[in-house]
Amino acid sequence: MSKENNHIQPNVDSGEITINIGEILRVLKSYYLFIGITSFIFAGIGAIYSLTLANEYISTVKLLPEMDNKSGGSNFGGLKSIAGLAGVDLGSGLGSDLVKPDIYPSIVQSTPFLLEALQSKVYVQKHKKWLKVYDYLLTYPETPPLQIPGYNKSSPTETKVSNITVSKTAISSELIQLNKDQFNAVNNLKSRITAEFDKKSGVIMISVKMTDPVAAANLTSFTQSYLTKYVTSYRMEKVLKELKFLQDRHGDARKAYDNALSRLSTYRDQHRNTFLQVAKDHEKKLQYEVDIAFNLYAGLSTQLTDTKVKVQRETPVFKVLEPAQVPLQKSDPKRSIITLSFMVFGLFLSLVIVFFRTINLKQWLA
């Protein structure tokens, strides 16, 4: 190429580079056909690629969980210490067993939840029937508009793993062993379910992305239900065990009181006209047993009532700000953006090629 075509000339003497805008425009005009064709080809590649992606739909739900008031809790703790000196019990601290909303995202990303979610059922419009999430992801995946043999991007790339055969005696009940299909299904579902907690507003948003809009809404509702039940179970586990213990002891105390009262009544009926001191002493003993049984029964009745009130007070509250809805529009893929991105890349690549074809590298490197 002649030196006249060099629109970027290095100035060897001064060490500066001079750029002639007119020469640049002239070169671009002479190569406009190449630039246009390259950009068009890459735009076509991007359009074809976007058609190999299955449509994705996102369903979301917004929850306002019960929050722990730290400042109120500290003041309440001070009042407890003062009241304790006076012999007054103000009960346990407010919200001491609350699950922090910061860990909600970790709950919906945990393997136990994902395994349970895989066994839940969702309604699939295309097949017009209810399917397990596991079967829907692996057996009945949605197909993209354009299918290329041997190429499917409707689901995340499967991780190459191999099944490991382990004796049942080597695996305890607390361990989880997944086969290859379960491992890939769990990873696939993990990328589709997300939970975000906004510390400013205190709102947690659960989002589920699926290739079917109704299935996305179904799985969002299941995730919301699982999360609320998990948090409630965690919060209420201790107090429910206490309630169960008191109910059992209350029943035993009731039986003991009934038996003691029955023995006293029977003894009085049999010794109604007896004036022996031995009989009177035995009657006093039976009466004493009745009093002890009654006091125990009455005390447990009071504790049982207090615990039932505590169960209601300690039950966490979740306010649904925005329930799950069936999405009407797809969220992904954004085919126009993909096509435009490929076209911009093709334009950039063509300009780079033109640059290196028109510049005098020997003079540049000299």
C-alpha positions, 0 to 999 in steps of 0.5 A, spaced: 500 500 500 502 506 498 504 511 503 499 516 500 494 511 504 497 512 511 492 516 514 496 515 521 503 518 520 508 517 526 513 523 526 519 520 528 523 527 529 518 529 534 516 523 537 508 525 536 503 522 532 499 526 527 492 524 525 488 526 519 481 526 520 480 527 512 484 521 511 480 517 516 474 519 513 476 517 506 479 510 508 472 509 512 468 511 505 473 506 501 472 501 506 464 502 507 462 496 504 467 491 508 465 494 514 457 494 513 458 487 510 462 485 516 457 488 521 451 485 518 454 478 518 455 479 525 448 481 526 445 475 523 450 471 527 447 474 533 440 473 531 441 466 530 444 465 536 438 469 540 433 464 537 437 458 540 435 460 547 429 458 550 424 464 552 425 465 560 419 468 565 420 471 571 415 471 577 417 474 583 414 475 590 415 481 595 415 479 603 416 483 609 418 479 615 418 480 622 424 484 624 428 484 630 428 491 634 435 491 637 434 498 640 428 496 643 431 489 645 436 492 649 432 497 653 427 491 654 433 487 657 435 493 662 427 493 664 428 485 665 434 486 670 431 492 674 424 488 674 428 481 676 431 485 682 423 486 684 421 479 683 417 480 677 419 476 671 418 480 664 419 473 660 424 472 654 427 478 650 423 480 644 425 477 638 431 473 641 430 467 636 428 470 630 432 468 624 435 474 621 433 476 614 440 476 611 440 468 611 434 468 607 437 467 600 442 462 603 436 458 605 433 458 598 440 456 595 441 450 600 441 443 597 435 440 602 430 446 599 433 445 592 431 437 593 424 438 596 423 443 590 425 438 585 419 434 587 414 439 587 409 439 582 408 445 577 403 446 571 406 446 564 402 450 559 405 446 553 404 439 556 397 441 559 399 437 565 402 437 572 409 435 572 415 435 577 420 440 577 425 434 576 422 431 570 420 438 567 428 440 567 431 434 565 425 430 561 421 435 558 425 441 557 422 447 553 425 448 546 428 454 543 425 457 536 431 455 533 434 448 534 441 446 532 442 439 532 447 437 538 446 444 541 441 446 546 442 452 550 435 452 554 438 450 560 445 451 564 451 447 561 451 441 565 457 439 569 461 433 568 460 429 574 460 421 574 456 417 579 460 414 585 457 408 588 458 408 596 455 402 600 449 404 604 453 403 611 458 408 609 453 413 609 449 416 615 442 419 615 445 426 616 449 426 609 446 427 602 448 423 596 446 425 589 447 422 583 449 425 576 442 427 574 440 430 581 447 434 581 445 437 575 438 438 576 440 441 583 445 446 579 440 448 574 435 450 579 439 453 584 441 458 578 433 459 577 431 461 584 434 467 587 432 471 594 434 478 595 434 482 602 433 490 602 436 492 608 433 499 607 426 497 606 426 490 610 423 487 604 425 480 601 424 479 594 424 472 591 425 471 584 424 464 580 426 464 572 423 458 568 421 457 561 414 456 562 410 462 566 405 458 570 411 454 572 415 460 574 409 462 578 408 455 581 415 455 584 415 462 586 409 460 591 412 454 593 419 457 595 415 462 599 411 457 603 417 453 604 421 459 607 415 461 611 415 454 614 422 454 615 423 460 619 417 459 623 419 452 624 426 454 627 423 460 631 417 455 634 421 449 635 423 450 642 417 453 644 413 447 641 417 442 645 416 446 651 408 445 649 408 438 648 412 437 654 407 441 658 401 437 655 404 430 657 405 432 664 399 436 664 395 429 662 399 425 667 398 430 673 390 430 671 390 422 671 394 422 678 389 427 681 383 423 679 386 417 682 388 420 688 381 423 689 378 417 687 382 413 692 379 418 697 372 418 696 372 410 696 376 410 702 371 415 705 365 411 703 368 405 706 369 408 713 363 413 713 361 410 720 368 409 723 371 413 729 378 409 729 384 414 729 388 409 724 382 410 719 382 418 720 390 418 720 389 414 713 384 419 711 388 425 712 394 422 708 389 420 702 387 428 703 394 430 703 395 426 696 389 429 693 392 436 695 399 435 692 396 432 686 391 438 685 397 443 686 401 440 681 395 439 676 393 447 677 401 449 676 401 445 670 395 448 668 397 455 669 404 454 665 400 450 659 396 456 658 402 461 659 405 457 654 400 457 649 399 464 649 407 464 648 406 460 642 401 465 639 406 471 641 412 468 638 409 465 631 413 470 626 409 474 622 410 475 614 406 480 610 406 479 603 407 485 599 406 483 592 404 476 591 406 471 586 403 472 579 404 469 572 408 473 568 405 475 561 412 477 558 418 474 557 424 476 561 430 473 557 433 472 552 433 480 549 434 478 542 434 485 540 440 487 545 443 480 543 443 482 535 445 489 537 451 487 541 454 482 535 453 488 530 457 492 534 462 487 535 462 486 528 463 493 527 469 494 532 472 488 529 472 491 522 474 497 524 480 494 527 482 490 520 481 496 516 486 500 521 491 494 520 490 494 513 491 501 512 497 503 517 504 502 515 507 498 521 514 498 518 514 506 519 510 505 525 515 500 529 521 504 526 
